[in-house]
């Protein structure tokens, strides 16, 4: 099978295989402790976390959602989200990279091509990382030999700079939406580091440009259809996890910086409760997504999407509120450039901007009305 059977060699040694959920959570905590030490310096100087992401890949954590029928662990979604939250608490940009990676693997799980799934899940088990983007409608995808020739520019997207594989949405010559599974080290693919936002500064966001890239037909699949796919729900769940991680990081610094904690018990307790509520929403959404993956009936998928949307909006508000509270309650030295505590607010603000609130609220309203009518 064309490109799938002629993949480029791995550029890193095979990753460790994580065998249990307990091992996964333990590995996440150990790695996060190391990531936290230089997270502020990476943010200030925009130093890319290449070594940290390689450590994640080698640990086996980037492969924990590979289905068991492809030799993976297939961890529960609630625990997956907690692992992303743990990593995001140490470095929100790295958590953001994992969100993109795991969402692509979920989309791959739902593809019909067994050969493509075997090939790419094997690569995930070996430590390869995945990202996603969308080529503009002006991009050209035309028939060429055993596949297509792709030319054009994609949307700016997170994790591109750290990826080995990119799931790229495009429109085929017949006008159908498809997903192209591209190897990023192709000579005809260029990733432009054009991310200049004030938050999530090292999340690997870039713009992908294809210059007459040949794409074999066997790496092209029909785009998944539906408003409530498990891929979309998982994306929302992991966005929740990143927001929760940012909130926890800001809260930890608040506890350190608060000069008169006894006078602030009520306000500190309020933030702690809000973080706990967001954690509960994340766990519930994860359980509902487990059900939708096992029994993908429309009702279960809609319920998972609604729950993940609710958790996502809740956690985003908690992250912003907690980051603001750090400065409101601790005052004093919190404004120091050297401490770089404002990174929590910057990360929360940029992450919030990436969430499309209106479609989520509309979908929630439609879901509730449908339940009432039934």
ABEGO torsion letter per residue (X at the ends): XEAAAABBBBABBBBBBBABAAAAAAAAAAAAAAAAAAAAAAAAAGBBBAAAAAAAAAAGAAAAABBAAAGBAGBBAAAAAAAAAAAAAABAAAAAAAAAAAAAAAAAAABABAAAAAAAAAAAAAGBBBBBBBBBAABBBBBBEABBBBBEBBBBBBGAAABABBBBBBBBAAGBBBBBBBBAABAABBBBBABABABGAAAGBBBBBBBGBBBBAAABBBBBBEAABAAAAAAAAAAAAAAAAAAAAAAAAAAAABABAAAAAAAAAAAAAAAAAAAAAAAAAAAAAAAAAABABAAAAAAAAAAAAAAAAAAAAAAAAAAAAAAAAAEEAAABAAAGAAAAAAAAAAAAAABBAAAAAAAAAAAAAAAAAX
